[in-house]
Amino acid sequence: MSGPSKLGLASLLRERRGLLERERTAVVVVDVQEGFRSYETFDALAAACGRLVEGARILGVPVIATAQYPKGLGPIVPEVGLGDDEQPVEKTVFSAVRADGFDLGGRDQAVVCGIEAHICVSQTVHDLLSLGVEVHVARDAVGSRKPADLEVGLSKMERAGALASSVETALFELCERAGTPEFKAVQQVIR
């Protein structure tokens, strides 16, 4: 009996190791809004989310952004880089999954980033996991007002089955190989 083809083996290994695949992945940006700008780590977090969004666009990966009660917390910040034609899903529920209009478009992997790790991000991740979605949390693009809450949120998501990741890790997994025009464009984004 012969073994799997090279392509079949690569696909099998990828699935078992939890690596992202472009045709399966969506990026979910949770509530990176003006109302959170006073957080000490906000600028770095917003920039990281923006790099993830820009890289996803280069690679043809869909981006879904949410805004928690925008009347009170304001709009998504410009650093995230949503296009004029991209409207965030407005919500008052904490989990983005429970918001009207939230849809991964059939994707079964998600890279999640945003605010706040222990509330909206965590509840979104938990709901995605319960729907069978493989969730990768971009740790460098997730935040909370208090460092202790950030650690609680990250720990809780990972214990529930989310995979720890980063913006660079996610984008290079989605690239899969060096030397392509897309790789070179993504490389410029993460520098």
Buried (B, 14 or more C-beta within 10 A) or exposed (E): EEEEEEEEEEEEEBEEEEBBBBEBBBBBBBBBBBBBBEBEBBEEBBBBBBBBBBBBBBBEBBBBBBBBBBEEBBBBBEBBBBEEEEEBBBBEBBBBBEBEEBEBEEBBBBBBBBBBBBBBBBBBBBBBBEEEBBBBBBBBBBBBBBEEBBEBBBEBBBEEEBBEBBBBBBBBBBBBEEEEEBBEBBBEBBE
